[in-house]
Amino acid sequence: MHLRLIFRIVPLVLLVTLAPPIRAEEASTSGRWSVGTSAWMIANALPDSPQFYYLEVDRSLNESEALVLEAATWRYRAPIGIPYGSSYGDRSEEYPGFVRSIGLAFGWRHNIWRGLNASVRSFHFLQLYKEDDQPQKTGYQLFLQTRLGWRRGFRTSGFWIEPSIAFNWWPVEVGRPASFQAKDSRWPSYFLLEPWLNLGWRW
């Protein structure tokens, strides 16, 4: 994730989400289905694109509970457990190649109060390890995520926007090449306070 891009977008998100709330009868909250994506896909237009693509489909069970299905793919060149700080984005921490993750997630979301929600998701990623001058290797990653977010609907259009914070943990990683493992072993298998900004449509 590109921090400079995030810091440019966050003020706009705050202006939108902290605006005076909509009256309940004007908000589009009655639909059972929702489809959304991530605003961070804008990073694909930058040099050295992460090739990040994301789709989320929700099915509401009642006013408080929803099932979530997600598909995501992205490419990264350094351990995803590097925390914010001096080593975050340090090119010396990069792998001798990159990882392409392709996966599906199943999850559950609970509405706490007026769009404030908590969710849990379980991603199952096919890991494609592309090491310099080596044949591609394949692995598997179990990626668990908890998010705390605020989904804000806009009148009768069905459009919504949801800033959130995620807590990630990947307890299972199978098939990593030794050179990738050597880099990963220096960092934890979790990442805290990852910012998300999703938007979508409900009907």
Residue frames as a rotation matrix with the C-alpha (Angstrom) as fourth column:
MET 1
0.579 0.815 0.000 0.00
0.815 -0.579 0.000 0.00
0.000 0.000 -1.000 0.00
HIS 2
-0.325 -0.685 0.652 1.29
0.672 -0.652 -0.350 3.44
0.665 0.324 0.673 -0.93
LEU 3
-0.198 0.244 -0.949 1.18
0.928 -0.263 -0.262 5.63
-0.314 -0.933 -0.175 2.18
ARG 4
-0.910 -0.154 -0.385 1.39
0.068 -0.971 0.228 8.94
-0.409 0.181 0.894 0.31
LEU 5
-0.712 0.702 -0.014 -1.69
-0.028 -0.009 1.000 8.02
0.702 0.712 0.027 -1.69
ILE 6
-0.119 0.671 -0.732 -3.54
0.876 0.418 0.241 7.03
0.468 -0.612 -0.637 1.47
PHE 7
-0.435 -0.107 -0.894 -2.72
0.721 -0.636 -0.274 10.29
-0.540 -0.764 0.353 3.23
ARG 8
-0.985 0.128 -0.116 -4.05
-0.173 -0.787 0.592 12.26
-0.016 0.603 0.798 0.26
ILE 9
-0.476 0.850 -0.225 -7.35
0.070 0.291 0.954 10.37
0.877 0.438 -0.198 0.18
VAL 10
-0.487 0.271 -0.830 -8.04
0.848 0.377 -0.374 10.19
0.211 -0.886 -0.413 3.95
PRO 11
-0.869 0.200 -0.454 -9.00
0.045 -0.880 -0.473 13.90
-0.494 -0.431 0.755 4.32
LEU 12
-0.661 0.658 -0.362 -11.58
-0.632 -0.227 0.741 13.51
0.406 0.718 0.565 1.55
VAL 13
-0.411 0.489 -0.769 -12.97
0.380 0.859 0.343 10.40
0.829 -0.151 -0.539 3.24
LEU 14
-0.701 0.112 -0.705 -13.33
0.686 -0.165 -0.708 12.27
-0.196 -0.980 0.039 6.52
LEU 15
-0.870 0.401 -0.287 -15.19
-0.432 -0.900 0.054 15.11
-0.237 0.171 0.956 4.83
VAL 16
-0.456 0.712 -0.534 -17.65
-0.458 0.326 0.827 12.65
0.763 0.622 0.177 3.32
THR 17
-0.248 0.345 -0.905 -18.18
0.512 0.840 0.180 10.40
0.823 -0.419 -0.385 6.31
LEU 18
-0.669 -0.029 -0.743 -18.28
0.718 -0.286 -0.635 13.12
-0.194 -0.958 0.212 8.98
ALA 19
-0.822 0.473 0.318 -20.88
-0.207 -0.768 0.606 15.19
0.531 0.432 0.729 7.13
PRO 20
-0.454 0.720 0.525 -24.31
-0.833 -0.134 -0.536 15.57
-0.315 -0.681 0.661 8.82
PRO 21
-0.855 0.081 0.512 -26.03
0.108 0.994 0.023 12.17
-0.507 0.075 -0.859 8.89
ILE 22
-0.748 0.629 -0.212 -28.85
-0.347 -0.099 0.933 11.33
0.566 0.771 0.292 6.49
ARG 23
-0.128 0.790 0.600 -32.35
-0.955 0.066 -0.290 10.74
-0.268 -0.610 0.746 7.85
ALA 24
-0.558 -0.167 0.812 -33.08
-0.209 0.976 0.057 7.04
-0.803 -0.138 -0.580 8.14
GLU 25
0.422 0.816 0.396 -35.90
0.212 0.336 -0.918 7.15
-0.882 0.471 -0.031 5.57
GLU 26
0.747 -0.185 -0.639 -33.52
-0.624 -0.525 -0.579 8.62
-0.229 0.831 -0.507 2.97
ALA 27
-0.307 -0.941 0.143 -30.75
-0.843 0.339 0.417 6.06
-0.441 0.008 -0.897 3.37
SER 28
0.374 0.376 -0.848 -30.76
-0.764 0.643 -0.052 3.04
0.526 0.667 0.528 1.10
THR 29
-0.589 -0.595 0.547 -30.52
-0.808 0.456 -0.374 0.30
-0.027 -0.662 -0.749 3.69
SER 30
0.263 0.839 0.477 -33.41
-0.769 0.480 -0.421 -2.02
-0.583 -0.256 0.771 2.77
GLY 31
0.490 -0.073 -0.869 -31.66
-0.741 0.489 -0.459 -4.07
0.459 0.869 0.185 0.08
ARG 32
0.903 -0.117 0.414 -30.44
-0.164 0.796 0.583 -7.57
-0.397 -0.594 0.699 0.82
TRP 33
0.559 -0.703 0.441 -27.61
0.826 0.518 -0.222 -7.63
-0.072 0.488 0.870 -1.73
SER 34
0.807 -0.406 -0.429 -24.53
-0.327 -0.912 0.247 -5.45
-0.491 -0.059 -0.869 -1.98
VAL 35
0.609 -0.703 0.368 -21.54
0.788 0.478 -0.389 -5.41
0.097 0.527 0.845 -4.29
GLY 36
0.929 -0.311 -0.201 -18.42
-0.229 -0.910 0.346 -3.35
-0.291 -0.275 -0.916 -3.71
THR 37
0.545 -0.834 0.086 -14.76
0.625 0.336 -0.704 -2.87
0.558 0.438 0.705 -4.45
SER 38
0.307 -0.544 -0.781 -11.73
0.802 -0.294 0.520 -1.07
-0.512 -0.786 0.346 -3.03
ALA 39
0.991 0.002 -0.131 -10.80
-0.051 -0.914 -0.402 2.54
-0.121 0.405 -0.906 -3.77
TRP 40
0.288 -0.957 0.042 -7.16
-0.375 -0.073 0.924 1.45
-0.881 -0.282 -0.380 -3.34
MET 41
0.351 -0.147 0.925 -7.28
0.753 0.632 -0.185 -0.05
-0.557 0.761 0.332 -6.84
ILE 42
0.998 -0.042 -0.055 -6.36
-0.064 -0.864 -0.499 3.47
-0.027 0.502 -0.865 -7.93
ALA 43
0.325 -0.938 0.119 -2.79
-0.501 -0.065 0.863 2.45
-0.802 -0.340 -0.491 -6.98
ASN 44
0.301 -0.185 0.935 -2.77
0.617 0.786 -0.044 0.29
-0.727 0.590 0.351 -10.13
ALA 45
0.920 0.062 0.388 -2.23
0.350 -0.579 -0.736 3.50
0.179 0.813 -0.554 -12.09
LEU 46
0.720 -0.694 0.013 1.07
-0.570 -0.581 0.581 4.16
-0.395 -0.426 -0.814 -10.30
PRO 47
0.128 -0.767 -0.628 4.52
-0.773 0.320 -0.548 3.00
0.622 0.556 -0.552 -11.44
ASP 48
-0.855 -0.444 -0.270 5.36
-0.241 0.800 -0.550 -0.51
0.460 -0.404 -0.791 -10.20
SER 49
-0.037 0.980 0.195 1.66
-0.833 -0.138 0.536 -1.25
0.552 -0.143 0.822 -9.78
PRO 50
-0.609 -0.118 0.784 0.62
-0.652 0.638 -0.410 -3.76
-0.452 -0.761 -0.465 -7.06
GLN 51
-0.679 0.431 -0.594 -1.87
-0.378 0.489 0.786 -5.20
0.629 0.759 -0.170 -9.59
PHE 52
-0.927 0.374 0.028 -4.47
0.087 0.288 -0.954 -5.19
-0.365 -0.882 -0.299 -6.83
TYR 53
-0.556 0.818 -0.149 -8.05
-0.457 -0.151 0.877 -6.17
0.694 0.556 0.457 -7.74
TYR 54
-0.975 0.220 -0.012 -10.87
0.095 0.370 -0.924 -6.74
-0.199 -0.903 -0.382 -5.28
LEU 55
-0.413 0.910 -0.033 -14.57
-0.408 -0.153 0.900 -7.60
0.814 0.385 0.435 -5.39
GLU 56
-0.979 0.166 0.114 -16.95
-0.056 0.323 -0.945 -8.03
-0.194 -0.932 -0.307 -2.44
VAL 57
-0.356 0.925 -0.136 -20.51
-0.242 0.049 0.969 -9.42
0.903 0.378 0.206 -2.50
ASP 58
-0.953 0.097 0.289 -22.68
-0.283 0.066 -0.957 -9.27
-0.111 -0.993 -0.035 0.64
ARG 59
-0.313 0.909 -0.276 -26.00
0.122 0.326 0.937 -10.93
0.942 0.260 -0.213 1.45
SER 60
-0.631 0.148 0.762 -27.89
-0.725 -0.463 -0.510 -9.50
0.277 -0.874 0.399 4.43
LEU 61
-0.742 0.383 -0.551 -29.59
0.442 0.897 0.028 -12.04
0.505 -0.223 -0.834 6.65
ASN 62
0.398 0.816 -0.418 -31.37
0.912 -0.303 0.276 -9.42
0.098 -0.491 -0.865 8.79
GLU 63
0.928 0.029 0.371 -30.81
0.048 -0.998 -0.041 -5.83
0.369 0.056 -0.928 9.94
SER 64
0.700 -0.654 0.288 -27.64
-0.606 -0.328 0.725 -6.75
-0.379 -0.682 -0.626 11.84
GLU 65
0.033 -0.694 0.720 -26.01
-0.080 0.716 0.694 -9.74
-0.996 -0.081 -0.032 10.15
ALA 66
0.733 0.147 -0.664 -24.60
-0.660 -0.084 -0.747 -10.35
-0.166 0.986 0.036 6.66
LEU 67
0.522 -0.586 0.620 -22.60
0.480 0.802 0.354 -13.02
-0.705 0.113 0.700 4.89
VAL 68
0.519 -0.461 -0.720 -19.63
-0.658 -0.753 0.008 -11.84
-0.546 0.469 -0.694 2.82
LEU 69
0.601 -0.425 0.677 -17.91
0.648 0.755 -0.101 -13.37
-0.468 0.500 0.729 -0.22
GLU 70
0.616 -0.477 -0.627 -14.72
-0.492 -0.854 0.168 -11.74
-0.616 0.205 -0.761 -1.55
ALA 71
0.698 -0.536 0.474 -12.29
0.714 0.575 -0.400 -12.28
-0.058 0.618 0.784 -4.39
ALA 72
0.819 -0.484 -0.307 -8.88
-0.394 -0.865 0.311 -10.60
-0.416 -0.134 -0.899 -4.43
THR 73
0.598 -0.755 0.269 -5.56
0.799 0.539 -0.265 -10.73
0.055 0.373 0.926 -6.19
TRP 74
0.929 -0.370 -0.012 -2.42
-0.368 -0.927 0.076 -8.65
-0.039 -0.066 -0.997 -5.74
ARG 75
0.528 -0.839 -0.133 1.33
0.528 0.447 -0.722 -8.69
0.665 0.311 0.679 -6.14
TYR 76
0.939 -0.273 0.209 3.90
-0.340 -0.661 0.669 -7.82
-0.044 -0.699 -0.714 -3.51
ARG 77
0.508 -0.840 -0.189 7.69
-0.052 0.189 -0.981 -7.71
0.860 0.508 0.052 -3.43
ALA 78
-0.623 -0.689 0.370 8.43
-0.410 -0.115 -0.905 -7.67
0.666 -0.716 -0.211 0.33
PRO 79
-0.748 0.330 -0.576 7.13
0.608 0.690 -0.394 -9.37
0.267 -0.644 -0.716 3.49
ILE 80
-0.077 0.825 0.560 3.62
0.129 -0.549 0.826 -8.18
0.989 0.136 -0.064 4.34
GLY 81
0.567 0.249 -0.786 4.41
0.766 0.194 0.613 -8.38
0.305 -0.949 -0.081 8.07
ILE 82
-0.591 -0.802 0.090 6.74
0.722 -0.575 -0.385 -5.35
0.360 -0.163 0.918 8.01
PRO 83
0.234 0.744 -0.626 5.10
0.916 -0.384 -0.114 -2.82
-0.325 -0.547 -0.771 10.38
TYR 84
0.821 0.069 0.566 4.86
0.280 -0.913 -0.295 0.92
0.497 0.401 -0.769 9.82
GLY 85
0.724 -0.640 -0.258 8.21
0.077 -0.296 0.952 2.53
-0.686 -0.709 -0.165 10.56
SER 86
0.128 -0.784 -0.608 11.67
-0.726 -0.492 0.481 2.91
-0.676 0.379 -0.632 9.08
SER 87
-0.749 -0.465 0.471 11.68
-0.099 0.782 0.615 -0.54
-0.655 0.415 -0.632 7.44
TYR 88
0.223 0.910 0.349 8.28
0.447 0.222 -0.867 -0.10
-0.866 0.349 -0.357 5.80
GLY 89
0.981 0.177 -0.085 8.96
-0.003 -0.416 -0.910 0.36
-0.196 0.892 -0.407 2.09
ASP 90
0.201 -0.977 -0.067 12.70
-0.691 -0.190 0.697 -0.26
-0.694 -0.094 -0.714 2.50
ARG 91
0.635 0.079 -0.768 13.89
-0.733 0.374 -0.568 -1.85
0.242 0.924 0.295 -0.75
SER 92
-0.480 -0.875 -0.056 16.58
-0.789 0.459 -0.409 -3.82
0.383 -0.152 -0.911 1.06
GLU 93
-0.471 0.391 0.791 13.79
-0.534 0.588 -0.608 -5.93
-0.702 -0.709 -0.069 2.59
GLU 94
0.309 0.694 -0.651 12.46
-0.935 0.096 -0.342 -7.02
-0.175 0.714 0.678 -0.79
TYR 95
0.565 -0.024 0.825 12.32
0.019 1.000 0.016 -10.62
-0.825 0.007 0.565 -1.98
PRO 96
-0.663 -0.733 -0.156 14.50
-0.230 0.001 0.973 -11.84
-0.713 0.681 -0.169 -4.87
GLY 97
-0.836 0.517 0.183 11.33
0.388 0.322 0.863 -11.67
0.388 0.793 -0.470 -6.97
PHE 98
-0.649 0.667 0.367 7.66
-0.750 -0.640 -0.164 -11.27
0.126 -0.382 0.916 -6.00
VAL 99
-0.838 0.493 0.232 4.54
0.341 0.807 -0.482 -13.08
-0.425 -0.325 -0.845 -4.82
ARG 100
-0.656 0.750 -0.085 1.23
-0.547 -0.394 0.739 -13.12
0.521 0.531 0.669 -6.68
SER 101
-0.869 0.444 0.216 -1.72
0.044 0.504 -0.862 -13.96
-0.492 -0.740 -0.458 -4.40
ILE 102
-0.596 0.753 -0.280 -5.05
-0.525 -0.102 0.845 -15.11
0.608 0.650 0.456 -5.86
GLY 103
-0.948 0.142 -0.286 -7.86
0.296 0.726 -0.620 -16.05
0.119 -0.672 -0.730 -3.54
LEU 104
-0.061 0.984 0.170 -11.38
0.040 -0.168 0.985 -16.16
0.997 0.067 -0.029 -2.19
ALA 105
-0.973 -0.185 0.136 -12.67
-0.116 -0.113 -0.987 -15.24
0.198 -0.976 0.089 1.25
PHE 106
-0.005 0.969 -0.245 -15.77
0.482 0.217 0.849 -16.08
0.876 -0.114 -0.469 3.24
GLY 107
-0.919 -0.393 0.031 -16.86
0.186 -0.504 -0.844 -13.81
0.347 -0.769 0.536 6.07
TRP 108
0.108 0.921 -0.373 -19.52
0.927 0.042 0.373 -12.45
0.360 -0.386 -0.849 8.38
ARG 109
-0.775 -0.312 0.550 -20.35
0.170 -0.941 -0.293 -8.85
0.608 -0.133 0.782 9.26
HIS 110
-0.071 0.723 -0.687 -22.27
0.995 0.099 0.002 -7.54
0.069 -0.684 -0.726 12.27
ASN 111
-0.122 0.139 0.983 -23.82
0.223 -0.961 0.164 -4.08
0.967 0.240 0.086 12.28
ILE 112
-0.640 -0.222 -0.736 -23.18
0.749 0.033 -0.661 -2.52
0.171 -0.974 0.145 15.69
TRP 113
0.090 0.656 -0.750 -24.88
0.635 -0.617 -0.464 0.87
-0.767 -0.435 -0.472 15.36
ARG 114
0.764 0.378 -0.523 -25.90
-0.054 -0.770 -0.635 3.06
-0.643 0.514 -0.568 12.41
GLY 115
0.888 -0.387 -0.249 -23.41
-0.265 0.012 -0.964 1.63
0.376 0.922 -0.091 9.95
LEU 116
-0.050 -0.894 0.445 -20.62
-0.997 0.023 -0.068 1.00
0.051 -0.447 -0.893 12.46
ASN 117
0.882 0.413 -0.230 -19.76
-0.434 0.900 -0.049 -2.65
0.186 0.143 0.972 11.93
ALA 118
-0.109 -0.886 0.451 -17.30
-0.815 0.340 0.469 -5.40
-0.569 -0.317 -0.759 12.75
SER 119
0.810 0.372 -0.453 -16.45
-0.578 0.636 -0.511 -8.28
0.098 0.676 0.730 10.45
VAL 120
-0.023 -0.800 0.600 -14.28
-0.444 0.545 0.711 -11.36
-0.896 -0.250 -0.368 10.20
ARG 121
0.743 0.184 -0.644 -13.01
-0.670 0.204 -0.714 -12.90
0.000 0.962 0.275 6.94
SER 122
0.226 -0.657 0.719 -11.05
-0.084 0.722 0.686 -16.02
-0.971 -0.215 0.108 6.03
PHE 123
0.522 -0.157 -0.839 -9.03
-0.843 -0.245 -0.479 -15.74
-0.130 0.957 -0.260 2.80
HIS 124
0.465 -0.424 0.777 -7.63
0.252 0.905 0.343 -18.78
-0.849 0.036 0.528 1.04
PHE 125
0.571 -0.345 -0.745 -4.82
-0.705 -0.672 -0.229 -17.66
-0.421 0.656 -0.627 -1.26
LEU 126
0.770 -0.497 0.399 -3.01
0.631 0.686 -0.362 -19.52
-0.094 0.531 0.842 -4.00
GLN 127
0.592 -0.656 -0.468 0.55
-0.282 -0.712 0.643 -18.16
-0.755 -0.249 -0.607 -3.76
LEU 128
0.852 -0.379 0.362 2.63
0.494 0.351 -0.795 -17.92
0.174 0.856 0.486 -6.93
TYR 129
0.547 -0.752 -0.368 6.30
0.052 -0.409 0.911 -17.32
-0.836 -0.517 -0.185 -6.09
LYS 130
0.891 -0.285 0.354 8.27
0.361 -0.027 -0.932 -15.82
0.275 0.958 0.079 -8.95
GLU 131
0.571 -0.785 -0.242 11.95
0.148 -0.191 0.970 -15.84
-0.808 -0.590 0.007 -8.03
ASP 132
0.493 -0.456 -0.741 14.56
-0.810 -0.551 -0.200 -14.32
-0.317 0.699 -0.641 -10.29
ASP 133
-0.228 -0.657 -0.719 15.99
-0.907 0.412 -0.089 -16.92
0.355 0.631 -0.690 -12.71
GLN 134
-0.913 -0.013 0.407 14.00
-0.213 0.867 -0.450 -19.75
-0.347 -0.497 -0.795 -11.08
PRO 135
-0.658 0.748 -0.086 10.91
0.320 0.382 0.867 -21.74
0.681 0.543 -0.491 -12.15
GLN 136
-0.246 0.667 0.703 7.68
-0.739 -0.599 0.310 -20.47
0.628 -0.443 0.640 -10.62
LYS 137
-0.898 0.000 -0.440 6.67
0.266 0.796 -0.543 -22.21
0.350 -0.605 -0.715 -7.38
THR 138
-0.089 0.970 0.228 3.18
-0.230 -0.243 0.942 -22.59
0.969 0.031 0.245 -5.93
GLY 139
-0.935 -0.174 -0.311 2.05
0.254 0.288 -0.924 -22.38
0.250 -0.942 -0.225 -2.31
TYR 140
0.106 0.994 -0.041 -0.96
0.569 -0.026 0.822 -21.71
0.816 -0.110 -0.568 -0.09
GLN 141
-0.931 -0.327 0.162 -1.72
0.069 -0.593 -0.802 -19.05
0.358 -0.736 0.575 2.51
LEU 142
0.099 0.920 -0.380 -4.54
0.905 0.075 0.418 -18.91
0.413 -0.385 -0.825 5.07
PHE 143
-0.844 -0.358 0.399 -5.13
0.261 -0.925 -0.277 -15.19
0.468 -0.130 0.874 5.70
LEU 144
-0.012 0.841 -0.541 -7.48
0.987 0.097 0.130 -14.18
0.162 -0.532 -0.831 8.52
GLN 145
-0.801 -0.228 0.554 -8.80
0.251 -0.967 -0.036 -10.63
0.544 0.110 0.832 8.83
THR 146
-0.008 0.780 -0.625 -10.92
0.969 -0.147 -0.196 -8.65
-0.245 -0.608 -0.755 11.28
ARG 147
-0.661 -0.170 0.731 -12.23
0.464 -0.858 0.220 -5.23
0.590 0.485 0.646 10.26
LEU 148
-0.159 0.629 -0.761 -13.86
0.759 -0.416 -0.502 -2.38
-0.632 -0.657 -0.411 12.12
GLY 149
-0.855 -0.152 0.496 -15.63
0.493 -0.537 0.685 -0.06
0.162 0.830 0.534 9.69
TRP 150
-0.350 0.773 -0.530 -18.38
0.079 -0.539 -0.839 2.45
-0.933 -0.336 0.128 9.13
ARG 151
-0.699 0.200 0.687 -20.64
0.715 0.219 0.664 1.92
-0.018 0.955 -0.296 6.11
ARG 152
-0.497 0.466 -0.732 -22.40
-0.018 -0.849 -0.528 5.12
-0.867 -0.249 0.431 5.09
GLY 153
-0.230 0.527 0.818 -25.35
0.939 0.342 0.044 5.06
-0.257 0.778 -0.574 2.66
PHE 154
-0.910 -0.112 -0.398 -26.33
0.014 -0.970 0.241 8.01
-0.414 0.214 0.885 0.46
ARG 155
-0.369 0.868 -0.332 -30.06
-0.818 -0.474 -0.328 8.74
-0.442 0.151 0.884 0.15
THR 156
0.521 0.725 0.452 -32.02
-0.408 0.676 -0.614 6.51
-0.750 0.136 0.647 -2.22
SER 157
0.336 -0.429 -0.839 -29.22
-0.935 -0.042 -0.353 5.86
0.116 0.902 -0.415 -4.71
GLY 158
0.996 -0.005 -0.091 -28.00
0.019 0.987 0.159 2.69
0.089 -0.160 0.983 -3.03
PHE 159
0.285 -0.955 0.077 -24.41
0.045 -0.067 -0.997 3.95
0.957 0.287 0.024 -3.15
TRP 160
0.996 -0.044 -0.079 -22.29
0.078 -0.020 0.997 3.45
-0.045 -0.999 -0.016 -0.02
ILE 161
0.225 -0.970 0.092 -18.76
-0.318 -0.163 -0.934 4.16
0.921 0.181 -0.345 1.14
GLU 162
0.982 0.141 -0.129 -16.96
0.050 0.460 0.887 2.37
0.185 -0.877 0.444 3.98
PRO 163
0.051 -0.973 0.224 -13.66
-0.663 -0.200 -0.722 3.38
0.747 -0.112 -0.655 5.57
SER 164
0.968 0.248 -0.044 -12.31
-0.138 0.668 0.731 0.70
0.210 -0.702 0.681 7.90
ILE 165
0.011 -0.957 0.290 -9.29
-0.995 -0.039 -0.090 -0.54
0.097 -0.288 -0.953 9.79
ALA 166
0.769 0.245 -0.590 -8.14
-0.316 0.949 -0.018 -4.15
0.555 0.201 0.807 9.44
PHE 167
0.129 -0.694 0.708 -6.15
-0.885 0.242 0.398 -6.50
-0.447 -0.678 -0.583 11.64
ASN 168
0.607 0.043 -0.794 -4.48
-0.649 0.603 -0.464 -9.29
0.459 0.797 0.393 9.63
TRP 169
-0.014 -0.609 0.793 -2.96
-0.761 0.521 0.386 -12.63
-0.648 -0.598 -0.471 10.61
TRP 170
0.489 0.097 -0.867 -1.71
-0.742 0.569 -0.355 -15.42
0.459 0.816 0.351 8.34
PRO 171
0.346 -0.321 0.882 -1.04
-0.768 0.442 0.463 -18.49
-0.539 -0.837 -0.094 10.54
VAL 172
0.392 -0.154 0.907 -0.56
0.341 0.940 0.012 -20.92
-0.854 0.305 0.421 7.64
GLU 173
0.499 -0.341 -0.797 1.94
-0.816 -0.496 -0.298 -20.47
-0.294 0.798 -0.526 4.81
VAL 174
0.411 -0.270 0.871 2.87
0.140 0.962 0.233 -23.56
-0.901 0.026 0.433 2.77
GLY 175
0.592 -0.187 0.784 5.32
0.779 0.382 -0.497 -23.89
-0.207 0.905 0.372 -0.10
ARG 176
0.922 -0.293 -0.253 7.47
-0.310 -0.950 -0.029 -20.76
-0.232 0.105 -0.967 0.31
PRO 177
0.573 -0.813 -0.103 10.88
0.322 0.339 -0.884 -20.97
0.754 0.474 0.456 -1.35
ALA 178
0.268 -0.545 -0.794 13.81
0.963 0.148 0.224 -20.75
-0.004 -0.825 0.565 1.09
SER 179
-0.720 -0.603 0.342 14.86
0.624 -0.779 -0.060 -17.31
0.302 0.170 0.938 -0.17
PHE 180
-0.118 0.772 0.624 11.37
-0.132 -0.635 0.761 -15.90
0.984 0.007 0.177 0.54
GLN 181
0.684 0.350 -0.640 11.23
0.497 0.419 0.760 -17.66
0.534 -0.838 0.112 3.90
ALA 182
-0.247 -0.874 -0.418 14.54
0.955 -0.145 -0.260 -16.05
0.167 -0.463 0.870 4.91
LYS 183
-0.772 0.038 0.634 13.03
0.043 -0.993 0.111 -12.58
0.634 0.113 0.765 4.39
ASP 184
0.207 0.971 0.116 9.71
-0.179 -0.078 0.981 -13.43
0.962 -0.224 0.158 6.05
SER 185
0.291 -0.098 -0.952 11.33
0.767 0.618 0.171 -14.93
0.571 -0.780 0.255 9.14
ARG 186
-0.773 -0.634 0.012 12.56
0.527 -0.653 -0.543 -11.47
0.353 -0.414 0.839 10.17
TRP 187
-0.758 0.559 0.336 8.99
-0.561 -0.822 0.100 -10.17
0.332 -0.112 0.937 10.57
PRO 188
-0.629 0.572 0.526 5.77
-0.288 0.456 -0.842 -11.22
-0.722 -0.681 -0.122 12.34
SER 189
-0.876 0.411 0.252 2.96
0.451 0.515 0.729 -13.08
0.170 0.753 -0.636 10.62
TYR 190
0.202 0.945 -0.255 0.46
0.950 -0.253 -0.185 -10.33
-0.239 -0.205 -0.949 11.39
PHE 191
-0.784 -0.357 0.508 -0.14
0.479 -0.868 0.129 -6.70
0.395 0.345 0.852 10.43
LEU 192
-0.190 0.695 -0.693 -2.11
0.874 -0.203 -0.442 -4.18
-0.448 -0.690 -0.569 12.50
LEU 193
0.133 0.367 -0.921 -4.07
0.159 -0.925 -0.345 -1.09
-0.978 -0.101 -0.181 11.50
GLU 194
-0.815 -0.304 0.494 -4.27
0.511 0.026 0.859 -1.59
-0.274 0.952 0.134 7.75
PRO 195
-0.432 0.688 -0.583 -6.53
-0.375 -0.725 -0.578 1.12
-0.821 -0.031 0.571 6.25
TRP 196
-0.641 0.351 0.682 -9.31
0.733 0.542 0.410 0.14
-0.225 0.763 -0.605 3.85
LEU 197
-0.507 0.582 -0.636 -11.66
-0.443 -0.809 -0.387 2.29
-0.740 0.086 0.667 1.80
ASN 198
-0.786 0.308 0.536 -14.43
0.562 0.718 0.411 0.39
-0.258 0.624 -0.737 0.03
LEU 199
-0.525 0.702 -0.481 -17.36
-0.637 -0.699 -0.324 1.65
-0.564 0.137 0.814 -1.99
GLY 200
-0.956 0.192 0.221 -20.27
0.279 0.827 0.489 -0.05
-0.089 0.529 -0.844 -3.64
TRP 201
-0.553 0.829 -0.089 -23.96
-0.695 -0.400 0.597 -0.40
0.459 0.392 0.797 -4.38
ARG 202
-0.902 0.330 0.278 -26.82
0.019 0.674 -0.738 -1.94
-0.432 -0.660 -0.615 -2.42
TRP 203
-0.542 0.776 -0.324 -30.16
-0.726 -0.237 0.645 -3.14
0.424 0.585 0.692 -3.79
